[in-house]
Amino acid sequence: MRKPVRKIRPSRGMHYRSKIPRSKSLKIVHTESLLERDFVRLSNYDRAVKNIFFQCVSLKYNYKGKSHKYYPDFLLQLHDGRFLLIEVKLKKYKDTDENKAKYKAGEAYCKKEGWTFIVVTEDEIRPGFLQPNLKLLLGVKVHKETPIITEYILSVISLYQEIKIKELMDACRLVTQSLFLINLYKLIYSGIIYTDLIGSRLTMDSILRIRNGQDVS
């Protein structure tokens, strides 16, 4: 377990703070911007990510003749054993001279550790409709799945190559709408059922199929 090396202070003024519960290896992940919040949401969804740690590395960098401290935003441990040290930055601030000095320190540290240093912006974190779709799917997070219903949904969808949500709901009309959507959304979020979460909003007209090895979310 890698603990944060910097205390996250309460929000002031225009700054945004949030606590995201049950994030991979941690009970709570702290974020300091909306973009960081969305990055954690994306990392929680990414099945390649095993663990998420926040601000667990302290680095020094030089800028305009002075030494400063720098705390990269996140460290991701992947299931394949790799570590990614992540800096989350709005695109308009990415290439400032001071930030470039921070990145140089991050890259040097990662080279020593055998990690990879990556700067991510809204382009990578908010592609298409992925973030609003993940928010919708996470709306059922507090509910438990019903195994007999998930098995029923999967058995029905397996009869079709592709099927719209509204058609699948009609085919599963023995299940109440609320229970149907809870279990369907959990199947989509887990990756068992595939639908395009980037190209369009999730609606009753979204097309579903059983995920295969070529499907990429």
N, C-alpha and C positions, 0 to 999 in steps of 0.2 A: 504494500500500500504506500503510495507516494503522497505525502501531505503537502498542502499549500505552504509556501514560504513567505507569503504576504497576506496580511489581514484585509479582507474585503470590507470596506467601510460602508455605512448606511448611505443611501442615495441622497444627493443634495442638488438643488436647482434642476438643471436640464438633464443631469445624468440618470441613467436607467440601471437599476439593479434588480436581479431576480434570483430565486432559488429554485432549481429544477430537481424534483425528487426522483428517486429510483432511477439514476442514470448509470447504467452498466454496473461498474464495480462500486459506485459510491451511493450513499443514501441521499446526499445532496450535492449538486454542482452549482457553484455561484457563477453568475455572469454579470458583466458590467455594461452591456449594451444590448440593444435589440438584435443586432447582427450576431453577437456572441450567443444569445439565447437561441437564435435560429440554427446556429452551427451545432449546438449541443443537441437540439431536436433532430437534426440531420444525422449526427453521429450515433445517437440512440437507435435510429432506424437502420443505419448501415450495418449489415450483418458481418462485414469484415472487421468491425471494431469490437475488440474484447473488453477493453477498459478505457475509461476517460478520467484524466486527472487535470485539475485546474491550478494554474500558477504554482507549479511545484519545482520550478527551476529559477534561480536567481543568477543573473549575468551582469557583467560590467562592460560598458562600452564607452568610447571616447567620442566627444562631439564638441567642436570648437575649443579644443584644448582642455576640456574638463572631463572628469570621470563621472559617469552616471550609472545607476542601477536599472536593470531591465528585467521584466518578468513576462516571458512568453505566455500567451493565454492558456494553452492546453497542451497536454501530452496524451497522444493516443497510442495504445498498445493494440496491435492487430493480432488476429488469430494465427497468422503465419509467423509471428514472433517479431515482426518489425515494430519500431517505435517512430512516430511522427511528432515532431515538436511544431506546434501550430501557432501562428500569429494571425489573428482575425483583424482585418482592416478594411474600412470603406475604401473603395477604389480611388476616390478623390484624394485620400491621404496616403495612399500606398507608397508613392515614390518621393516623399520628402527626403531631404538630406539627412535629417536626424533619424528617420525610420530606416534608411539605408544603412546607417551606422549600427542600429540595433540588429538588423538582419545579418550583418557581417559577423557580429558577436554570436548570434544564434547558429549560423552556419559553421563557425569555428568550433563551437561547443559540440554540435552534432557530429562533426567529423571525428572528434576525439572519442565520442561515445558510440559511434557506429549507428547513429540515428539519421533521420532525414528532416531537414528544416523546410517548412512550407508556409508561404503567406497565402491566405485565402481571402477572397473578397465576395461581394454579393453575387458576382457572376457564378461562382462555384456553389455558394450556399443557398441561393434563391433561384434556381433554374426553373423557368416556366411556372407551372402551377403547383410545384412540389410542396412548398411550405404551407399554403392554405389547405392542400389535400391532407398533409400529415396532421395538421391541426384538427381537421374534421375526424380523421381516423382515431386520433388520441382522445376524442370526446367520449369514447366508450372504455377508456383505460380503467376506470374505477369499477367496471362491471366484470364479472367472471364469465368466461365462456362456458357454454353447455355442450359437453362432448357429443351427446347424441344429436344435437342440432348441427354442430359443425360437420359431423359425419354425414348427416342427411343432406346438407348443402353440397358437400363434395361429391356425394353419390349422384346427385341430380346434375351438377355442372359437368361431371365426367361423361355424361351422355351426349354432350354437345362439344363441338370444337371451340365454338365461341358463343357467348350468350350475353344479352344486356341484363343489367341488374333488375330492371322492371320485369323482364321475362322470367328471370330466375326466381324473383319474389312470387310471381304468379304460380310458377311450378312448385314452389314450396309453401303454398297457401295454408297448409296445415299448421304452420308456425306463425305466431303473431308477428306483425311488422317490426315491433321494437326488438324482439328477440332475434328475428332474422337479421336485422341490420347490425346489432351488437356482434353477433357471431360472424357475419360476413366481413365486417370491418376488421375484426381481429384476424381473420384468415388473410385478408389483403395486407394488413400491416406486418404480419409474420412472414409474408412472402410465399405462402402456399398457393394463394390465388393471385394471378397477375392481372393488372390493368395499368394503363399508361397514366402515371401520376404526374408526369412532367408536361405532357402535351396538351392536357385539357383538365378542366375541373371534374371532380368526381360527382356524377349525377346518376339519375335513374337510367340514363341512356349510355352510361359507361359500359364498355365491352369487357367481359371477363373470360378468363380461361385458366386452366390448371397451369401453373408455372412450369416451364421447361428450362433446360440448361442454357439456352441462348437468350432468355429474357433478362434485360437489364433495367433496373428502376432508375 
